[in-house]
Amino acid sequence: MRVAVIGAAGYAGGELLRLLLSHPDVTDWVATSRSQAGKPVGDVHPQLRSLTDRRFEAVEPAEAARGRDVVFLALEHGESSKVAPALFAGGAGLVVDIAADFRVADEALYAKYYGAHTSPELLPRFRYGLADVEGIRLRGATAIAAPGCFATAAQLALYPLAGIPGLEPALFAVTGSSGAGVQPRPTTHHPARAHNLFAYSVMGHRHEAEVLSNWRRWTGRSDASARLMTHSGPFVRGIHLTLHANGAAGSRAAGELYRSAYAGRPFVRVLEQPPELTHVVGTNEAHIHAVASPDGSEIQVMVVIDNLVKGAGGQAVQAMNLALGIDERRGLVTGGIFPC
Ligand SMILES: NC(=O)c1ccc[n+]([C@@H]2O[C@H](COP(=O)([O-])OP(=O)(O)OC[C@H]3O[C@@H](n4cnc5c(N)ncnc54)[C@H](OP(=O)(O)O)[C@@H]3O)[C@@H](O)[C@H]2O)c1
């Protein structure tokens, strides 16, 4: 399998390269970067020095994509919309975008959170790649929008609850600093984040758009709500999310609901106790704990993921595996790096 990673110098691009360079079916790869063109990949991503001595290419995305079976886009928001037409025109086999450009098919919902879409005609080409929920339904896809990191944790918590009438869950989530990308900003660099905790994007984080889109589809209620409350935490990798909902009376035992929803899904592990963030760092796993109050009227669900693996590169590779009809675990089964 010949792959290209466009925008490979960022954090998500680096994680994609880490996984793809060890993927047993990847026979050739190219990594492009505008800012790091010509530099050895191992200089920009020192953790990959043992895997390659190749350099970043400066070529245009369409040229990098020529003859490739799979093209991953790891660009900042808005850039994928600009390059996708040329990729499709060039006959790219499978395009996997990890930015937000094509995650929300509903133009009005997209516009509420991101502003008017610049390439709405391309939206129908993309399938939403929530790999642990979609599974083999992704087979044959030619364009996949990989979900956002918060959105992945939120939807893994929400999906099993869709059959309970009338739930309006609230989702409280804390992310590590790598979620903000490689360029330091006043609210994301180390002195502002270490030993600190604060909310941001209050009452309207962008990932809420894709969460609502699917929560409404799963519940069949076009006005269903699911509020996402996002926070910046004092760690580098990972997302810890807690869902709380009232009105869950009559549901089966909470743990059983989740075990049944994710039966046979290789990367979702339903635990008997609250999960810990560091136990999934470096892995493509989601660890979940779900519990109902004794009277069944209230439910709490905790989810932990690595934002750069399950929330970005790992999920993208899993979606690729599923789309191409190969074992979804290929290149993704690894232990974590606890303690970290
Ligand atoms: N970080 C996450 O946890 C996460 C999770 C899911 C999805 N995503 C999405 O994935 C996309 C990329 O996110 P990211 O976190 O990887 O962003 P990032 O670290 O800021 O990288 C994005 C791009 O910034 C450019 N860049 C500019 N200066 C750079 C420098 N000095 N060193 C390295 N790269 C530099 C690179 O492209 P050029 O070199 O070509 O300029 C790179 O592709 C975004 O759309 C994001 O929303 C991110």
PDBQT file of the ligand as one rigid body, heavy atoms in Angstrom, charges set to zero:
ROOT
HETATM    1  N1  LIG A 401      -3.853  17.700  17.785  1.00  0.00    +0.000 N 
HETATM    2  C1  LIG A 401      -4.903  16.899  17.943  1.00  0.00    +0.000 C 
HETATM    3  O1  LIG A 401      -5.104  16.315  19.017  1.00  0.00    +0.000 OA
HETATM    4  C2  LIG A 401      -5.854  16.665  16.797  1.00  0.00    +0.000 A 
HETATM    5  C3  LIG A 401      -6.809  15.643  16.930  1.00  0.00    +0.000 A 
HETATM    6  C4  LIG A 401      -7.705  15.402  15.884  1.00  0.00    +0.000 A 
HETATM    7  C5  LIG A 401      -7.649  16.191  14.760  1.00  0.00    +0.000 A 
HETATM    8  N2  LIG A 401      -6.736  17.189  14.658  1.00  0.00    +0.000 N 
HETATM    9  C6  LIG A 401      -6.739  18.006  13.439  1.00  0.00    +0.000 C 
HETATM   10  O2  LIG A 401      -5.602  17.684  12.675  1.00  0.00    +0.000 OA
HETATM   11  C7  LIG A 401      -5.157  18.834  11.977  1.00  0.00    +0.000 C 
HETATM   12  C8  LIG A 401      -3.701  19.078  12.345  1.00  0.00    +0.000 C 
HETATM   13  O3  LIG A 401      -3.657  19.272  13.744  1.00  0.00    +0.000 OA
HETATM   14  P1  LIG A 401      -2.277  19.342  14.529  1.00  0.00    +0.000 P 
HETATM   15  O4  LIG A 401      -2.603  19.307  15.969  1.00  0.00    +0.000 OA
HETATM   16  O5  LIG A 401      -1.312  18.358  13.973  1.00  0.00    +0.000 OA
HETATM   17  O6  LIG A 401      -1.828  20.814  14.134  1.00  0.00    +0.000 OA
HETATM   18  P2  LIG A 401      -0.357  21.399  14.031  1.00  0.00    +0.000 P 
HETATM   19  O7  LIG A 401       0.528  20.658  14.954  1.00  0.00    +0.000 OA
HETATM   20  O8  LIG A 401      -0.494  22.858  14.187  1.00  0.00    +0.000 OA
HETATM   21  O9  LIG A 401       0.056  21.064  12.542  1.00  0.00    +0.000 OA
HETATM   22  C9  LIG A 401      -0.663  21.581  11.459  1.00  0.00    +0.000 C 
HETATM   23  C10 LIG A 401       0.295  22.062  10.427  1.00  0.00    +0.000 C 
HETATM   24  O10 LIG A 401       1.060  23.165  10.921  1.00  0.00    +0.000 OA
HETATM   25  C11 LIG A 401       2.167  23.352  10.043  1.00  0.00    +0.000 C 
HETATM   26  N3  LIG A 401       3.307  23.881  10.765  1.00  0.00    +0.000 N 
HETATM   27  C12 LIG A 401       3.540  25.174  10.842  1.00  0.00    +0.000 A 
HETATM   28  N4  LIG A 401       4.663  25.411  11.516  1.00  0.00    +0.000 NA
HETATM   29  C13 LIG A 401       5.164  24.235  11.922  1.00  0.00    +0.000 A 
HETATM   30  C14 LIG A 401       6.301  23.853  12.680  1.00  0.00    +0.000 A 
HETATM   31  N5  LIG A 401       7.171  24.742  13.177  1.00  0.00    +0.000 N 
HETATM   32  N6  LIG A 401       6.522  22.539  12.923  1.00  0.00    +0.000 NA
HETATM   33  C15 LIG A 401       5.649  21.646  12.467  1.00  0.00    +0.000 A 
HETATM   34  N7  LIG A 401       4.547  21.966  11.731  1.00  0.00    +0.000 NA
HETATM   35  C16 LIG A 401       4.296  23.253  11.461  1.00  0.00    +0.000 A 
HETATM   36  C17 LIG A 401       2.390  22.052   9.385  1.00  0.00    +0.000 C 
HETATM   37  O11 LIG A 401       2.110  22.193   8.010  1.00  0.00    +0.000 OA
HETATM   38  P3  LIG A 401       3.163  22.828   7.035  1.00  0.00    +0.000 P 
HETATM   39  O12 LIG A 401       4.509  22.420   7.483  1.00  0.00    +0.000 OA
HETATM   40  O13 LIG A 401       2.807  22.317   5.710  1.00  0.00    +0.000 OA
HETATM   41  O14 LIG A 401       2.983  24.325   7.168  1.00  0.00    +0.000 OA
HETATM   42  C18 LIG A 401       1.337  21.131  10.011  1.00  0.00    +0.000 C 
HETATM   43  O15 LIG A 401       0.841  20.233   9.079  1.00  0.00    +0.000 OA
HETATM   44  C19 LIG A 401      -6.060  19.998  12.396  1.00  0.00    +0.000 C 
HETATM   45  O16 LIG A 401      -7.043  20.220  11.435  1.00  0.00    +0.000 OA
HETATM   46  C20 LIG A 401      -6.648  19.505  13.700  1.00  0.00    +0.000 C 
HETATM   47  O17 LIG A 401      -7.916  20.046  13.954  1.00  0.00    +0.000 OA
HETATM   48  C21 LIG A 401      -5.823  17.426  15.636  1.00  0.00    +0.000 A 
ENDROOT
TORSDOF 0
